[in-house]
Amino acid sequence: MIQATQLSKTYNGIKVLNIENLDIPKGQSFGLVGNNGAGKTTFFSLLLDLIQPSSGSITNNSVSVHSSEAWKPFTSAFLDESFLIGYLTAEEYFYFIGDLRGQNKADVDALLATHEEFFNGEILKNKKYLRDLSKGNQKKVGIIATLIGSPEVVILDEPFANLDPTTVNRLKKIIRELSDDPFVTVLVSSHDLQHTVDVCDRIVALNKGEIVKDMTTSTETLQELEAFFAV
């Protein structure tokens, strides 16, 4: 589904990402972990064509993301609040994203209704602009917006940050339900090893832009990762 080949990114002579080969098959729930500056967000930014690679290529369903926009209709992402439109209310933003993805208001409302528990009464019908919501509630909006239009690829950068424990557990349920669909590929990056292991079938660890571990999630995965990052 997603393949990176000889992919690198250099800033001011410093190579911040250097991936020789990475293949993420369709239907996999894929976790990316690493310390600050490891290259997680850089990789996602390259995958979303937000920045250009210094070398190499990255494809999404055989589409080169840097030379075609054909990957956009089946891919959605939320990296941070810059993806939101601050002067819109949550409803206005959801309907805007729905329009981009060919969904009418009834379609969007039906999706939102299934996530009332996740919103916890704090998002809809309060007439607040997105810019006036807390960081956690902004994140809730961004995450649910990625689900509009039933995308085949969902990319979430640090989705658990700024969320309270109850919301984290609800988000884990949402991600696991997405992962149960063999046609949906989910990519999650996080500093939180436990949360990532809980929702991902496969974990890749980055260190200084390079892959240092690539493992299928098992009962030993968390312990192995904790031992690695404790050094």
C-alpha positions as CSV (number, residue, x, y, z in Angstrom):
1,M,0.0,0.0,0.0
2,I,2.7,2.5,1.1
3,Q,6.3,2.1,0.1
4,A,9.3,4.3,0.8
5,T,12.5,3.7,-1.2
6,Q,15.8,5.4,-0.5
7,L,13.8,8.1,1.1
8,S,15.8,10.9,2.8
9,K,15.3,14.5,4.0
10,T,18.1,16.9,4.8
11,Y,18.0,20.3,6.4
12,N,21.0,22.6,6.5
13,G,23.3,19.7,5.7
14,I,21.8,17.5,8.5
15,K,20.0,14.3,7.4
16,V,16.9,14.1,9.6
17,L,15.4,11.1,7.8
18,N,17.0,8.2,6.0
19,I,14.9,5.2,5.2
20,E,16.3,2.7,2.7
21,N,13.1,0.7,2.4
22,L,9.8,0.6,4.2
23,D,6.7,-1.3,3.0
24,I,3.4,-0.9,4.7
25,P,0.7,-3.3,3.3
26,K,-2.9,-2.6,2.9
27,G,-5.0,-3.2,6.0
28,Q,-2.1,-2.9,8.5
29,S,-2.3,-0.8,11.7
30,F,1.2,0.7,11.7
31,G,2.8,2.4,14.7
32,L,5.8,4.8,14.4
33,V,7.7,5.5,17.7
34,G,10.8,7.5,18.6
35,N,12.1,10.3,20.6
36,N,11.8,14.0,19.7
37,G,13.6,14.6,16.4
38,A,13.5,10.9,15.4
39,G,11.8,11.7,12.1
40,K,8.3,10.6,12.7
41,T,6.5,13.8,11.7
42,T,9.0,14.3,8.8
43,F,8.0,10.9,7.4
44,F,4.3,11.7,7.7
45,S,4.9,15.1,6.1
46,L,6.7,13.5,3.2
47,L,3.8,10.9,2.8
48,L,1.3,13.8,2.6
49,D,3.5,15.8,0.2
50,L,3.8,18.7,2.7
51,I,7.5,18.7,2.1
52,Q,9.7,17.4,-0.7
53,P,12.3,14.6,-0.2
54,S,15.9,15.3,-0.6
55,S,16.2,11.9,-2.3
56,G,14.2,8.8,-3.0
57,S,10.5,8.3,-3.4
58,I,7.3,7.4,-1.5
59,T,4.2,5.9,-3.0
60,N,0.7,5.4,-1.7
61,N,-1.2,2.6,-3.5
62,S,1.4,2.8,-6.3
63,V,0.8,6.5,-6.7
64,S,3.9,8.7,-6.3
65,V,2.8,11.3,-3.8
66,H,5.2,13.9,-5.1
67,S,4.2,13.8,-8.7
68,S,0.4,13.1,-8.6
69,E,-2.6,14.0,-6.5
70,A,-4.4,10.7,-7.2
71,W,-3.7,9.5,-3.7
72,K,-5.7,12.3,-2.0
73,P,-9.2,11.0,-2.5
74,F,-8.5,7.8,-0.5
75,T,-6.1,9.3,2.1
76,S,-6.9,11.4,5.2
77,A,-4.7,12.8,8.0
78,F,-4.5,14.9,11.1
79,L,-1.1,16.0,12.2
80,D,-1.9,19.0,14.3
81,E,-4.3,21.9,14.7
82,S,-2.9,23.6,11.6
83,F,-5.1,21.2,9.7
84,L,-8.2,22.9,11.2
85,I,-9.9,26.1,10.1
86,G,-10.1,28.2,13.2
87,Y,-12.9,30.5,12.2
88,L,-15.3,27.7,11.6
89,T,-17.4,25.9,14.2
90,A,-17.0,22.1,14.5
91,E,-20.1,21.5,12.4
92,E,-19.1,23.9,9.7
93,Y,-15.7,22.2,9.5
94,F,-17.1,18.7,9.4
95,Y,-19.5,19.7,6.6
96,F,-16.6,21.4,4.7
97,I,-14.5,18.2,4.9
98,G,-17.6,16.2,3.9
99,D,-18.1,18.4,0.8
100,L,-14.5,17.8,-0.2
101,R,-15.0,14.1,0.1
102,G,-18.3,13.9,-1.7
103,Q,-20.4,13.5,1.5
104,N,-23.7,15.4,2.1
105,K,-24.8,16.7,5.5
106,A,-26.8,13.6,6.2
107,D,-23.8,11.4,5.6
108,V,-21.6,13.5,7.9
109,D,-24.3,13.7,10.6
110,A,-24.6,9.9,10.5
111,L,-20.9,9.6,11.1
112,L,-20.9,12.2,13.9
113,A,-23.8,10.4,15.7
114,T,-21.6,7.3,16.0
115,H,-19.0,9.3,17.9
116,E,-21.1,11.2,20.4
117,E,-19.4,9.3,23.2
118,F,-15.9,10.4,22.0
119,F,-17.1,14.0,21.8
120,N,-18.4,13.8,25.3
121,G,-20.9,16.7,24.8
122,E,-18.0,19.2,24.3
123,I,-17.8,19.6,20.5
124,L,-21.2,19.8,18.7
125,K,-23.9,22.4,19.2
126,N,-21.9,24.7,21.4
127,K,-21.4,27.4,18.6
128,K,-17.7,27.7,19.5
129,Y,-15.1,28.4,16.8
130,L,-12.4,25.8,16.5
131,R,-9.8,28.3,17.6
132,D,-11.6,28.7,20.9
133,L,-11.6,25.0,21.8
134,S,-9.0,23.4,24.0
135,K,-6.1,21.5,22.4
136,G,-7.8,18.3,23.4
137,N,-11.1,19.2,21.8
138,Q,-9.4,20.5,18.7
139,K,-7.7,17.1,18.4
140,K,-11.1,15.3,18.7
141,V,-12.4,17.3,15.8
142,G,-9.4,16.7,13.7
143,I,-9.4,12.9,14.4
144,I,-13.1,12.4,13.6
145,A,-12.8,14.6,10.5
146,T,-10.3,12.0,9.1
147,L,-13.0,9.4,9.1
148,I,-15.3,11.3,6.8
149,G,-15.7,9.6,3.4
150,S,-14.4,6.2,4.5
151,P,-10.7,6.7,3.6
152,E,-8.5,3.8,2.8
153,V,-5.5,5.4,4.5
154,V,-5.7,7.2,7.9
155,I,-2.7,9.0,9.2
156,L,-2.6,10.3,12.8
157,D,0.4,12.1,14.4
158,E,0.5,12.0,18.2
159,P,-3.2,11.4,18.5
160,F,-3.1,10.6,22.2
161,A,-1.4,13.8,23.3
162,N,-3.6,16.4,25.2
163,L,-6.4,13.8,25.7
164,D,-7.7,12.8,29.1
165,P,-7.5,9.0,30.0
166,T,-11.2,8.4,29.3
167,T,-10.9,9.9,25.8
168,V,-7.6,8.0,25.1
169,N,-9.4,4.8,25.8
170,R,-12.3,5.8,23.5
171,L,-9.8,6.8,20.8
172,K,-8.1,3.4,21.1
173,K,-11.4,1.7,20.5
174,I,-11.9,3.9,17.4
175,I,-8.5,3.0,16.0
176,R,-8.9,-0.7,16.7
177,E,-12.3,-0.7,14.9
178,L,-10.6,1.0,11.9
179,S,-7.9,-1.6,12.0
180,D,-10.4,-4.4,11.9
181,D,-11.3,-3.4,8.3
182,P,-8.9,-5.2,6.0
183,F,-9.2,-2.4,3.4
184,V,-8.1,0.4,5.8
185,T,-4.5,1.1,6.5
186,V,-3.9,3.1,9.8
187,L,-0.7,4.9,10.6
188,V,-0.1,6.2,14.1
189,S,2.9,8.0,15.5
190,S,3.3,8.5,19.3
191,H,5.7,9.1,22.1
192,D,3.6,6.8,24.2
193,L,4.8,3.2,23.7
194,Q,1.9,1.6,25.6
195,H,-0.8,3.3,23.6
196,T,0.9,2.5,20.3
197,V,1.4,-1.1,21.2
198,D,-2.3,-1.3,22.2
199,V,-3.6,-0.3,18.8
200,C,-1.0,-1.3,16.2
201,D,-0.2,-4.7,14.6
202,R,3.3,-3.5,13.7
203,I,5.7,-1.1,15.4
204,V,8.7,0.7,13.7
205,A,11.1,2.6,15.9
206,L,13.1,5.5,14.5
207,N,16.2,6.9,15.9
208,K,17.9,9.9,14.3
209,G,15.9,9.4,11.1
210,E,16.7,5.7,10.7
211,I,14.7,2.5,11.3
212,V,16.2,0.8,14.3
213,K,13.4,-1.7,15.1
214,D,10.6,-3.2,13.0
215,M,8.5,-5.7,14.9
216,T,5.1,-7.4,14.8
217,T,3.3,-6.6,18.0
218,S,3.4,-9.3,20.6
219,T,3.2,-9.6,24.4
220,E,7.0,-8.8,24.5
221,T,6.9,-5.7,22.3
222,L,6.3,-3.1,25.0
223,Q,9.0,-4.5,27.2
224,E,11.5,-4.6,24.3
225,L,10.7,-1.0,23.3
226,E,10.9,0.2,26.9
227,A,14.3,-1.5,27.2
228,F,15.6,0.1,24.0
229,F,14.5,3.6,24.9
230,A,15.8,3.3,28.4
231,V,19.4,3.1,27.2
